[in-house]
Structure formats: structure tokens, C-alpha cells
Amino acid sequence: MSHEATCPFSSAPQADPSKGASNRDWWPHSLSLRILQQNPPAIDPFGAGFDYAAAFKTLDLAALKADLRTLMT
């Protein structure tokens, strides 16, 4: 048995050293999240002209909070 120190990651694919290690280098078997990027902004159900900030301002926050408390209890 050799007592020589070796790199435990030597069997891993080598990344381009000028770019540094990516997440895929460290976790090659991790779950791919690409499926979450399948809906581009063009498929927005309210259209590009919908103003989400203005719609949020019309909410009755007190009623929303009361509904959430009722739901969670």
C-alpha cells in the first residue's frame, strides 16, 4: 500500500482553470433545474402591459392576512 498523498478528485473531469470550478464540477450528479426555465416571459398570462405593482396596491392586505390566519388555523 502506498503512503503517497494523492488528489481525491483526480477522476473528476478537469474544468478550464481560467474559469474556475463550476457547481457542476463539485456536484456532477445534482438535480438539473433547467426544467424551471421552460416558461419565457412571453408566456405571461396577463400580457406584457400588465402592471403587477399597481395590481398589488389594490389588494386589501388586512383581509388577505385574515384569510391566511383562518386558513392556517
C-alpha positions in Angstrom: 0.0 0.0 0.0 1.4 3.4 -1.0 1.5 6.1 1.6 1.9 8.7 -1.1 -0.6 11.6 -1.0 -3.0 11.7 -4.0 -5.7 14.0 -5.0 -9.2 12.6 -4.2 -10.7 14.4 -7.1 -8.3 13.2 -9.8 -11.0 11.1 -11.5 -13.3 14.2 -11.9 -13.4 16.0 -15.2 -11.0 18.8 -15.3 -12.5 22.3 -15.8 -10.9 25.1 -17.6 -8.6 26.6 -15.0 -9.1 30.1 -16.3 -12.8 30.0 -15.5 -12.6 28.3 -12.1 -14.7 25.5 -10.8 -18.4 25.5 -11.6 -21.2 24.0 -9.5 -21.4 21.1 -12.0 -17.7 20.3 -11.2 -18.4 20.0 -7.5 -21.8 18.3 -7.7 -21.9 16.4 -11.0 -24.9 14.4 -10.1 -27.1 17.2 -8.8 -30.6 17.8 -9.9 -30.9 19.8 -13.2 -33.1 22.9 -12.7 -33.4 23.6 -16.4 -37.0 22.5 -16.4 -37.8 25.6 -14.3 -36.6 27.8 -17.2 -39.1 26.5 -19.7 -41.6 29.4 -19.5 -40.2 32.5 -21.0 -41.6 35.9 -20.0 -43.5 36.0 -23.3 -46.0 33.4 -21.9 -47.1 35.8 -19.1 -50.8 35.1 -18.6 -51.6 38.8 -18.1 -49.6 40.1 -21.0 -46.6 42.4 -21.2 -48.7 45.5 -20.4 -50.0 44.3 -17.0 -48.8 46.4 -14.1 -48.2 44.0 -11.2 -47.2 46.8 -8.8 -50.5 48.6 -9.5 -52.5 45.4 -9.1 -50.7 44.7 -5.7 -51.7 48.2 -4.5 -55.3 47.3 -5.0 -55.2 44.4 -2.6 -56.9 44.6 0.8 -53.9 43.4 2.9 -55.9 43.2 6.1 -58.4 40.9 4.5 -55.7 38.8 3.0 -53.9 38.4 6.3 -57.2 37.4 8.0 -57.9 34.9 5.3 -54.4 33.4 5.7 -54.8 33.2 9.5 -58.2 31.4 9.0 -56.6 29.0 6.5 -53.6 28.2 8.8 -55.6 27.6 12.0 
